[in-house]
């Protein structure tokens, strides 16, 4: 009767599992870096003054009075008494999956949004289309004095959806704007407040820049720490498949023995 050496069988299986798992982790690390590659990052560490034309600034004028979109104290100052709109190109054009832009905002308590408010940040397409407009909105009845609201639209010029809670002016909030090429909708996440998703949709061929806008109804807003990245859902699915192979292969070896 032939006796199986279980230790002899276990070692190749264990060795194979370790090797494949290691390769999976290496692939995840390598692909993760690629998937999370920053398409645009800006801490706005320029001298006080015009954002467009500042040394090292990627921002270019789109419309309005050139030089009126300012940097102040290491942040962009969205001034509701100015008119310049500017955009910064992404290092790569995104055509599928989804794309997210994270940035900090702080609304000046002395100048909160008025009337219907207005949009101040968005993605842009190569044909100069606006995608995922982020709105600062006037407070609603019952909101604490000095508060404001935030809203969003994917393709329409007016607000499609807004947060049910108000936000405190003078407080810094982290926002993440996302556009999904599959659903053709955008969403806005605010840390501590959750996510809103639009019901209006817009089909676009690409997104190649991020835009900032000034208009008379947004209030005064400071924006900082902008990072734009593609979302890595396809990469994560691939790594999951590698992991399944790593689990299944050793069992097949043992079965043949």
N, C-alpha and C positions, 0 to 999 in steps of 0.2 A: 504493500500500500504506500502510495506516494504522499509524503507529508509536505505541506506548503510552508515555506518560511515567510511568515507574515511580516516580519521586520524587513525582509528583502523586498517584499511587495510594497510596503508602506513608504520606503525611502524614495523610490522613483516617483511615486505619486506625490509625495510631499514636496520633493524637489521640483517637479513640474508645476505644482500649484504655486510654490513660492516664486518661481521664475515668471510665470504668467501674471501673477498678482503684481509682481514688481514692474513688469512691463506695462501693465494697466495703469499703475500709479504714475509711472514715468510719462505715459501717453496723456493721462489726465493732466499732469502738471504742464507738459508742453503745450497741449491743445488748450488747456485752461488759460494759459498766458495769452495764446493767440486769440481765443474767443473773447477774452476780457481786455484785449488790446484797446487802449484808450484812443479813440478816434479824434478826440479833442479834450484838452484839459487846460484850464486857466484859473489861476488864483488871483489874477488881476493885480499883481505886484508891480504895477507901473507907477511912475511919479504922478501925483495929482495933476489932472488936466485931461485933454482929449484922449479917449480910448483909441479911436482910429488914428493911426499914424504914430502912436507911441512906440518907442524902441522895443522890438520883439513882439509887438501886438499883431495877431493874425486877422484882426477885425477890419472890415472894409465898409464904407458907407453904402447903404442901399437907397434910402430916400431921406428927405429932410435936410436941415441945415447941418452941413459937415462940421464936425468939431464940437457939437453940442451934447453928445453922449459922453459923459465924463467919468473919470476914475477919481474916487475920493476915499482916502484912508484905506487903500488896498481892496476896494470893492467898486463895482460899477454902480453909478448913481443914475437910476431911472427918474428923470426929472419931469414932472407933469407940466412944466412951463417950457419944455424944449421939444424938438420935433425929429431929431435924428434917429433913424433906424439903422442898425448895423448887423452884419452877419460874419460868422467865422467858418471857413471851410473845414470839413472833416478830412482826416488823412486818407480815408477810403470811402467811396460811395457805397451805401447800403441798399440792396435791392430785394432782400428777402429776410425771412425770420422776423425779428423785431429789434428795435433800437431804443435805448434809454438815455436820458440826460438827467443827471442829478445836480442840484445846485441849492445853495442857501439863499433865503430871502429875509429881509427885515423891512417892514413898512414903518416909515417915519411917523411917530404919533402926532406930529404937528401938521401932517398933510396926508390924511387917509383917503382912500378912493371916494369919489363923489358920483352922484347920480347912478348911471348904469355901470360905471367902472369901465375897464378896457383891458385888452390883452397886452402882455409885455414880454412874453417869451414863446418860442415856437421852433419847430423844425422847418427846414426849407428844402424844396426839390430843385433839381437842375433847371427847371423851367420857371423858377421863382414862385412856386406855389407854397402856401403856408399850410403846415400840418401840425395839429395838436396845439392849438392856441391856449395858453394859460392866462386866465383873467384874474385881476384883483377887482373886488366888488365892494360896493358900499355896504355898510351894516344894515341889517333888517330890524324891524320893530322888535324890541325886547332884548336886542344884543347890548352888552355892556358898552358904555361910552368909549369911543376910540377904537373899537374893534373893527374888523373887516372880514370879508368872505373871499373864498377862492372858487373859481369855476373853470370849466374846460369845454372845448369844442374840437372835434377832429377836423372838419372842413368848413363848417359854417362860420360866418363872421360874428355871430352872436353866441351867447352862452348856451350850451346844450345841457350841461349838468353841473351842479355845484355841491359843495359840502354842506351838510345840514348844520354843522357847528360853525361858530365864528372864531376868528383868530385874534390874538392880542397884538396890537401894534407895539413896536419897540422890541419884540421878541423875535429871535432868529429861528426859522423853521427850515428843515431839510425837505426839499421837494424832489420827486422823481417822475419825470414825464416819459411815457412809453408809447410808441406806435407799433402796432402789430400788422405786418403786411398780409397775414392770412385772414384775420378778422376785419381788417381795414378800419379799425377803431383805435382810439387812444385812451390812455388811462393816466391818472395822476395820483401818486402816493404821497402822503404827508406823514412823516414819522409821528406816531402817537395818535393819529386821526384816521388811519386806514386809507382806502383807495376808492376813487370814483372812476367809472368807465362810461364813455360816451355811447349814446344810441345812434348818433349820426356817424356815418362812415364816409371814407374817401379812399378811392383806389389811386395809388401813385406808383410810378415806375421806379422811383428811387428817392433817397434822402441824402443830400450831400453837404448840408451846412446847418448851423444852429443860429437862430436870430434873436435879437433883442429889439424892443420897440418902445418908443416914447409917445405918449398922447396926453391930452389934457385931463382925462378922467381917472387915470390909474392911481393917483396919489404918488408920493415920492417913495421909491423902493430901492434898497441896496441889495445887490446880487453878488455872490461870491462862490468860490470853490466849485466851478463848473467842470463836470466830467461826463463825456458822452462815450458810451460803449455799445457794441452789438450784444444781443442776448445769445447765450451758448446752448440753447435747448438741443440742437442737433448733435453737438459735441457730447453732451451728457448722455444722450441715448446710445451713441457709439460706444462709450466707455462702459455703459451698463451691459452691452452685448459682450464685450471682452471679458467682463467679470463672470458672466454666465458660462462662457467657454471654459474659464479657469476652474469653475466648480464641477463641470460635467466631464471633462477630459480624464481626470484621474480615475473616476468611477468606471469608465469604459476600459481602461487598462486593467483594472483589477478583475473585471468581469471576464476578459479574455484569458487571464491567467488561470 
